[in-house]
Amino acid sequence: MRIDILTLFPQMFDGLFNYSIIGRARERHLVDIRLHNIRTYTHDKHHAVDDYPYGGGAGMVLKPEPVFEAAEAIKGELESPSVPVILLSPQGRLFNQEVARQLAGYQQLILICGHYEGVDERVVEHLANDEISVGDYLLSGGEVAAMVIVDCVVRLLPGVVGSEASLVEDSHTDGLLEYPQYTRPAVYRGWAVPSVLLSGNHSQIARWRRQQSLLRTAERRPDLLEKAILSKEDEKLMNEALRNQVVEGM
């Protein structure tokens, strides 16, 4: 996969993209991430990328010319000019694991990092074919949002994560939160690992983990549980867990 990022601050990405999972994926040529400084596509001596908004108001607006020219230059290098062009914006659709899976299915992506008060609306209307928000809060620019999206998408690419099973078991993969995880020592400061995890009984471990996943989602994110598609076995596990809680609380 190739991901092109249009930004005013390409140096912000150095740390995340050169280490850990993404760094290894780039070294193995599983993903090609290219950063493009929007200022490179300006034509005045001051390299101005923003201007005052028409009609007045606070803040500055990112000009359309450098953004269009940067995206068009990138498109000219790609095999398919119909590559998704995504504007990172608080007005976009909410990013989640399902959106990440959709994006991971493309061969190329172009991400536009907004900044200042916003981006000229003509970028939205005539260049970007998608808008994505990483949450209902405000950031100083789209750079952090781009990092979130790239990190989430890249780890879904084939061969990036060492254990494919971990992708299936991660939180939000099936709409639920992940079960609790433990490692050595078996007892730490008097706190013991649940005995079922030490039993070697894989079917019981799988059952316990599913039950814990359901229970944790119900307690921490009931909104997710309402949207999840549960089997009859899931409902049985939930009812059993709730009964146990009642007994323990007596």
C-alpha positions as CSV (number, residue, x, y, z in Angstrom):
1,M,0.0,0.0,0.0
2,R,1.1,3.6,-0.7
3,I,0.0,6.4,1.6
4,D,0.7,10.0,0.7
5,I,0.2,12.6,3.4
6,L,-0.2,16.3,2.6
7,T,0.9,18.4,5.6
8,L,2.4,21.7,6.7
9,F,4.6,19.8,9.3
10,P,6.1,16.7,7.8
11,Q,8.7,16.5,10.6
12,M,6.0,15.7,13.1
13,F,5.7,12.2,11.6
14,D,9.3,11.1,12.0
15,G,9.0,9.4,15.4
16,L,5.9,7.3,14.8
17,F,6.7,6.2,11.2
18,N,10.3,5.2,11.8
19,Y,9.8,2.8,14.8
20,S,7.8,-0.2,16.0
21,I,5.2,-1.8,13.7
22,I,5.1,0.9,11.1
23,G,8.9,1.3,10.9
24,R,9.3,-2.5,10.4
25,A,6.5,-2.5,7.8
26,R,8.3,0.3,5.8
27,E,11.6,-1.6,6.0
28,R,9.9,-4.7,4.6
29,H,8.3,-2.6,1.9
30,L,4.8,-3.6,3.0
31,V,3.8,0.1,3.1
32,D,5.2,3.1,1.3
33,I,4.5,6.3,3.3
34,R,5.3,9.6,1.6
35,L,5.1,13.0,3.2
36,H,4.5,16.1,1.1
37,N,5.0,19.6,2.5
38,I,2.1,21.7,1.2
39,R,4.3,24.8,1.3
40,T,6.4,23.3,-1.6
41,Y,3.4,23.9,-3.9
42,T,3.1,27.7,-3.2
43,H,4.4,30.2,-5.7
44,D,4.9,33.4,-3.7
45,K,8.2,34.4,-2.0
46,H,6.6,34.0,1.5
47,H,5.2,30.5,0.7
48,A,1.9,31.6,2.1
49,V,-0.5,28.7,2.6
50,D,-3.3,30.5,4.4
51,D,-5.3,33.7,4.2
52,Y,-8.1,35.6,6.0
53,P,-11.6,34.1,5.6
54,Y,-14.0,35.9,3.2
55,G,-16.8,37.5,5.2
56,G,-14.6,38.0,8.3
57,G,-14.1,35.9,11.3
58,A,-11.4,34.6,13.6
59,G,-8.4,32.6,12.4
60,M,-6.9,31.8,9.0
61,V,-8.1,29.4,6.3
62,L,-5.9,27.0,4.3
63,K,-5.7,28.2,0.7
64,P,-7.0,25.8,-2.0
65,E,-4.1,26.3,-4.6
66,P,-1.3,24.5,-2.8
67,V,-3.6,21.7,-1.7
68,F,-5.0,21.0,-5.1
69,E,-1.6,21.2,-6.8
70,A,0.0,18.8,-4.3
71,A,-2.8,16.3,-4.7
72,E,-2.7,16.5,-8.5
73,A,1.1,16.1,-8.6
74,I,0.7,12.9,-6.5
75,K,-2.2,11.6,-8.6
76,G,0.0,12.0,-11.7
77,E,2.4,9.4,-10.2
78,L,-0.2,6.8,-9.4
79,E,-1.5,4.0,-11.5
80,S,-5.1,4.9,-10.7
81,P,-6.2,8.6,-10.6
82,S,-9.4,7.5,-8.7
83,V,-7.4,7.1,-5.5
84,P,-9.3,8.0,-2.3
85,V,-8.5,11.6,-1.2
86,I,-9.4,12.0,2.4
87,L,-9.6,15.3,4.3
88,L,-9.0,14.9,8.0
89,S,-11.7,17.1,9.5
90,P,-13.8,17.4,12.6
91,Q,-16.8,17.5,10.3
92,G,-16.1,14.1,8.7
93,R,-17.5,10.6,9.4
94,L,-16.2,9.1,12.6
95,F,-13.2,6.8,12.3
96,N,-13.5,3.3,13.8
97,Q,-12.3,-0.2,13.2
98,E,-14.7,-0.8,10.3
99,V,-13.6,2.3,8.5
100,A,-10.0,1.2,9.1
101,R,-10.8,-2.1,7.4
102,Q,-12.3,-0.3,4.4
103,L,-9.2,1.9,4.0
104,A,-6.9,-1.1,4.3
105,G,-8.5,-2.6,1.2
106,Y,-7.2,0.2,-1.1
107,Q,-3.8,0.2,-2.8
108,Q,-3.3,3.9,-2.4
109,L,-4.6,6.7,-0.1
110,I,-4.0,10.4,0.0
111,L,-4.6,12.1,3.4
112,I,-4.9,15.9,3.6
113,C,-4.0,17.4,7.0
114,G,-6.1,20.5,7.7
115,H,-4.8,23.3,9.9
116,Y,-5.6,26.8,11.1
117,E,-9.3,27.7,11.2
118,G,-10.1,25.2,8.4
119,V,-9.7,24.4,4.7
120,D,-11.2,26.3,1.8
121,E,-14.5,24.6,1.1
122,R,-13.5,24.1,-2.6
123,V,-11.1,21.4,-1.4
124,V,-14.1,19.6,0.2
125,E,-16.3,20.0,-2.8
126,H,-14.0,19.4,-5.7
127,L,-10.9,17.5,-4.4
128,A,-11.6,15.3,-1.4
129,N,-14.0,12.4,-1.9
130,D,-14.1,11.5,1.8
131,E,-13.9,13.3,5.2
132,I,-12.9,11.5,8.4
133,S,-12.8,12.6,12.0
134,V,-11.0,10.7,14.7
135,G,-13.3,11.9,17.4
136,D,-15.6,14.6,18.7
137,Y,-12.9,16.9,19.9
138,L,-10.6,19.6,18.4
139,L,-7.0,19.1,17.4
140,S,-4.5,21.8,16.3
141,G,-4.3,20.1,12.9
142,G,-4.8,16.9,11.0
143,E,-1.4,15.5,11.6
144,V,-2.3,13.6,14.8
145,A,-5.4,12.3,13.1
146,A,-3.3,11.1,10.2
147,M,-1.0,9.3,12.6
148,V,-4.0,7.5,14.2
149,I,-5.4,6.4,10.8
150,V,-2.1,5.3,9.4
151,D,-1.2,3.3,12.5
152,C,-4.6,1.6,12.6
153,V,-4.7,0.9,8.8
154,V,-1.1,-0.3,8.4
155,R,-1.4,-3.0,11.1
156,L,-4.3,-4.5,9.2
157,L,-2.2,-5.0,6.0
158,P,-1.2,-8.7,5.3
159,G,2.2,-9.6,6.9
160,V,2.5,-6.5,9.1
161,V,1.5,-8.0,12.4
162,G,3.5,-11.1,13.3
163,S,0.5,-13.0,14.8
164,E,-2.6,-12.8,12.6
165,A,-4.6,-14.2,15.5
166,S,-3.9,-11.0,17.5
167,L,-5.8,-8.9,15.0
168,V,-8.9,-11.1,15.4
169,E,-8.8,-10.9,19.2
170,D,-8.1,-7.1,19.5
171,S,-10.7,-4.8,21.0
172,H,-13.3,-3.5,18.6
173,T,-12.4,-6.2,15.9
174,D,-15.8,-7.9,16.5
175,G,-17.5,-5.0,18.0
176,L,-16.5,-5.9,21.6
177,L,-13.7,-5.0,24.0
178,E,-10.9,-7.4,24.4
179,Y,-10.7,-9.8,27.4
180,P,-8.2,-9.2,30.2
181,Q,-4.6,-10.2,29.6
182,Y,-2.1,-11.7,32.1
183,T,1.5,-12.8,32.0
184,R,4.2,-14.1,34.4
185,P,4.5,-14.1,37.4
186,A,1.3,-16.1,38.2
187,V,1.1,-14.3,41.6
188,Y,2.2,-10.7,42.1
189,R,1.8,-8.9,45.4
190,G,-0.8,-11.4,46.3
191,W,-2.8,-10.8,43.1
192,A,-3.2,-14.1,41.3
193,V,-3.9,-14.8,37.6
194,P,-7.3,-16.4,37.1
195,S,-6.9,-20.2,37.6
196,V,-8.6,-21.0,34.3
197,L,-5.8,-19.5,32.4
198,L,-3.3,-21.8,34.0
199,S,-5.4,-24.9,33.5
200,G,-4.3,-25.8,30.0
201,N,-7.9,-26.4,29.1
202,H,-8.2,-24.4,25.8
203,S,-11.9,-24.7,25.4
204,Q,-12.5,-23.4,29.0
205,I,-10.0,-20.6,28.4
206,A,-11.7,-19.6,25.2
207,R,-15.1,-19.6,27.0
208,W,-13.7,-17.6,29.9
209,R,-12.2,-15.0,27.5
210,R,-15.4,-14.6,25.5
211,Q,-17.4,-14.2,28.7
212,Q,-14.9,-11.6,30.0
213,S,-15.1,-9.7,26.7
214,L,-18.9,-9.6,26.9
215,L,-18.8,-8.5,30.5
216,R,-16.2,-5.9,30.1
217,T,-18.0,-4.4,27.1
218,A,-21.3,-4.3,29.1
219,E,-19.6,-2.5,32.0
220,R,-17.4,-0.1,30.0
221,R,-19.0,0.4,26.6
222,P,-22.7,-0.7,26.8
223,D,-23.3,1.3,23.5
224,L,-21.1,-1.2,21.7
225,L,-22.9,-4.2,23.2
226,E,-26.2,-2.8,22.0
227,K,-24.9,-2.8,18.4
228,A,-23.1,-6.2,18.6
229,I,-24.6,-9.3,17.1
230,L,-24.6,-11.9,19.9
231,S,-25.1,-15.6,19.5
232,K,-27.3,-17.7,21.9
233,E,-24.0,-18.9,23.5
234,D,-23.0,-15.3,24.1
235,E,-26.3,-14.5,25.8
236,K,-25.9,-17.6,27.9
237,L,-22.4,-16.5,29.0
238,M,-23.7,-13.0,29.8
239,N,-26.5,-14.3,31.9
240,E,-24.2,-16.7,33.8
241,A,-21.7,-13.8,34.4
242,L,-24.5,-11.6,35.7
243,R,-25.8,-14.3,38.1
244,N,-22.2,-14.8,39.4
245,Q,-22.0,-11.1,40.1
246,V,-25.2,-11.1,42.1
247,V,-24.0,-14.1,44.2
248,E,-20.7,-12.5,44.8
249,G,-22.4,-9.3,45.9
250,M,-24.5,-11.0,48.5
